[in-house]
Amino acid sequence: MTLLPDLPQNTALLDLLRQQGIPQERGAYVCEGWELHTHPDLVERLEDLAPQWPVLATFGIPVLAAKGIAAVVAWGMGTLLVRCPEEPAEPLEPAEPRPPLTDPGQGWYSLCPWQSRLPSAESKRLLSRQIQHALSYAASLSGDDSIDWQGRPVQAPGIHRNNAKSTRPRRDKGRRQGGRGRRR
C-alpha cells in the first residue's frame, strides 16, 4: 500500500518504486508492509530536515509530498532526490544520480543528505531550505485548489453581495448624538 496518490505527476516515481519494491510483513526493516530501501539514519535525517511534514511510506521508500505531489525522496544511505524547476545551487553537494528520475529534463536532482563539506548547522539550514523549495514547487504542479500546499482543506471564501443592504441596526441608532453627558 502506498500513501502517495497515483497522480500523473507521480507516475515516473511510482513506476520506479513499484518495480524495486519488495513486499515484506515482518522484520527489522519493514515500512508499511514493504522492505525498507532507505537506511533508518536517512529516514531520521529527512524527518529532522522537514519536521512539520509527514513522511509517506511508498513501496519501502520515504517520500515527502505537497498537495499529493512527490517532492522529496530519501533513498539508500546517501541520496535525497528533490523535485525542483532548476538544479540546486552550490554549495550543496550532489549525490549519485538515480536514473531515470535524475535524467536531464525530468525535474529531479540528487543531493547528498549529509553535506560533509559544510558545517552541520549550515548543512541543515541549506538542505531544509532546498526541501521547502521542492515542496513549494511540487504544490505548484497541482491543479487542486481545494487543499493548501500542505494538503489541508481550504475553506471556500464566503459569498459577498455588493447590493444587499444590512439589516443589522447601526450602533448609534436610538442614542443621543454628541459626546458625554447625562441622559435626560
C-alpha positions in Angstrom: 0.0 0.0 0.0 1.2 3.5 -0.8 0.1 6.8 0.7 1.4 8.7 -2.2 -1.5 9.3 -4.6 -1.4 7.8 -8.0 -1.4 11.1 -9.9 0.1 11.8 -13.3 2.8 14.0 -11.7 3.9 10.9 -9.6 3.8 8.3 -12.4 7.5 8.1 -13.1 8.4 7.9 -9.5 5.7 5.4 -8.6 6.6 3.2 -11.6 10.3 3.1 -10.5 9.4 2.4 -6.8 6.9 -0.2 -7.7 9.5 -2.1 -9.8 12.0 -2.2 -6.9 9.5 -2.6 -4.1 9.6 -5.9 -2.1 6.5 -6.8 -0.1 7.5 -7.8 3.4 5.4 -8.2 6.5 7.9 -8.7 9.3 11.5 -7.8 10.1 13.6 -5.0 11.4 13.5 -3.0 8.1 9.8 -3.0 7.2 7.9 0.1 6.3 4.1 -0.1 5.8 4.4 -3.7 4.5 7.4 -3.2 2.2 11.1 -3.8 2.7 12.7 -0.5 3.6 15.1 0.7 0.9 16.4 3.6 2.9 18.7 3.4 5.9 17.0 4.4 9.1 19.6 7.1 9.7 18.5 8.8 6.5 14.8 8.5 7.4 15.7 10.2 10.7 17.7 12.9 8.8 14.7 13.5 6.5 12.4 13.9 9.5 14.9 16.3 11.0 15.2 18.4 7.9 11.4 18.7 7.4 9.9 18.2 10.9 6.4 19.6 10.0 5.9 17.2 7.1 4.6 13.6 7.3 6.8 11.0 5.7 4.8 8.9 3.3 5.9 5.2 3.0 5.9 4.4 -0.6 6.9 0.9 -1.6 9.6 1.0 1.1 10.9 4.5 0.3 10.2 7.6 2.4 8.6 10.4 0.4 7.6 14.0 1.2 4.7 15.4 -0.8 2.8 18.6 -1.2 -0.8 18.5 -2.4 -0.2 14.8 -3.1 2.7 15.5 -5.5 6.0 13.9 -4.6 8.7 16.5 -3.7 11.5 14.7 -1.8 12.6 11.1 -1.8 15.1 9.5 0.7 16.9 6.6 -0.9 19.6 4.2 0.3 22.1 5.7 2.7 23.2 8.8 0.9 20.6 10.1 -1.6 18.0 12.8 -1.3 16.1 13.3 -4.5 14.4 16.8 -4.7 11.9 17.9 -7.4 12.8 21.4 -8.5 12.5 23.6 -11.6 16.3 24.1 -11.6 19.4 22.3 -10.3 20.1 23.1 -6.6 22.7 25.8 -6.2 26.1 25.4 -4.8 27.5 24.8 -2.2 25.1 21.8 -2.0 26.9 18.7 -2.9 25.2 16.3 -5.4 24.8 12.6 -4.7 24.9 9.7 -7.1 22.1 10.1 -9.8 19.1 7.9 -9.8 18.1 7.3 -13.5 15.6 7.7 -15.0 14.3 10.3 -12.5 17.5 12.3 -12.5 18.0 12.2 -16.3 18.1 15.6 -17.9 14.7 17.3 -18.1 13.0 15.0 -15.6 13.0 17.7 -12.8 14.6 15.5 -10.1 18.0 16.3 -8.6 20.1 14.1 -6.4 21.7 15.6 -3.2 23.9 14.3 -0.5 21.9 14.4 2.7 25.0 14.7 4.9 26.8 17.6 3.1 30.1 16.7 4.8 31.9 19.7 3.4 29.7 22.2 5.2 29.4 22.8 9.0 26.5 20.8 10.4 24.2 23.8 11.1 24.8 25.3 7.7 24.2 21.9 6.0 20.9 21.5 7.9 19.8 25.1 7.0 20.6 24.8 3.3 19.1 21.3 2.9 15.9 22.4 4.8 15.6 25.4 2.6 16.0 23.2 -0.5 13.4 20.8 0.7 10.9 23.6 1.4 11.6 24.9 -2.2 10.9 21.4 -3.6 7.7 21.1 -1.6 6.5 24.6 -2.8 7.4 23.6 -6.4 5.6 20.3 -6.1 2.5 22.1 -4.8 2.6 24.4 -7.8 2.3 21.3 -10.1 -1.1 20.5 -8.7 -4.3 21.9 -10.1 -6.2 21.2 -6.9 -7.2 24.4 -5.2 -9.4 22.7 -2.6 -6.3 21.9 -0.5 -3.4 24.1 0.6 0.2 23.1 -0.3 0.5 21.0 2.9 -2.6 19.0 1.9 -5.1 20.7 4.4 -8.6 21.6 3.1 -9.0 25.2 2.0 -12.3 26.8 3.0 -14.1 28.5 0.2 -14.5 32.2 0.6 -17.9 33.4 1.6 -20.2 34.9 -1.0 -20.4 38.7 -0.8 -23.3 40.6 -2.3 -22.4 44.2 -3.0 -26.0 45.3 -3.5 -27.5 43.7 -0.3 -28.4 46.1 2.5 -27.5 45.2 6.0 -30.5 44.5 8.3 -28.3 44.9 11.4 -29.1 48.1 13.3 -26.4 50.8 13.3 -24.6 51.3 16.6 -25.8 54.9 17.1 -29.5 54.2 16.4 -31.7 55.4 19.2 -28.8 57.1 21.0 -28.1 60.8 21.5 -25.6 62.2 19.2 -22.7 64.0 20.8 -20.2 63.5 23.5 -20.5 62.6 27.1 -23.2 63.9 29.3 -26.2 62.9 31.4 -29.2 61.3 29.8 -32.3 63.2 30.4 
